[in-house]
Structure formats: C-alpha cells, structure tokens
C-alpha cells in the first residue's frame, strides 16, 4: 500500500462530487481525499495496485487535472 499526492484543479465540493465515482473506481471509497482548504487542492490517494498514471487518468476523466507531488 502506498500514498500518492497530487496538485489538482478540483476547486470545490461540487468538483469533488463529480470526481468521486472515478476516484472510487480506481482507489476505492474512503481511500482518497481532496484538501479543498489547501491552495493547491491536494489530492491524497492510498492505493494498493493503482499507479500514479491511473490516478491521473481517473482525475482527467472527471474533467480535472492532477500533477504528482514528489
């Protein structure tokens, strides 16, 4: 299990709701969180098998951008 962090373009609760089905599918419910209070809207995802690229693609399918934080 690993934790991945991304800077995102998810800006509000409505955006987060729109992204929920995509992120739940790739990471599982309760395995991700977007810090909407942080200026960079940090997405933290705990994954067992999903890759960084798969998480980025899931966010993209929801209509948003995600950039890995190293």
Secondary structure by P-SEA (a helix, b strand, c coil): cbbbbbbcccccaaaaaaaaaaaaaacccccccccccccccbbbbbbccccaaaaaaaaaaacbbbbbcc
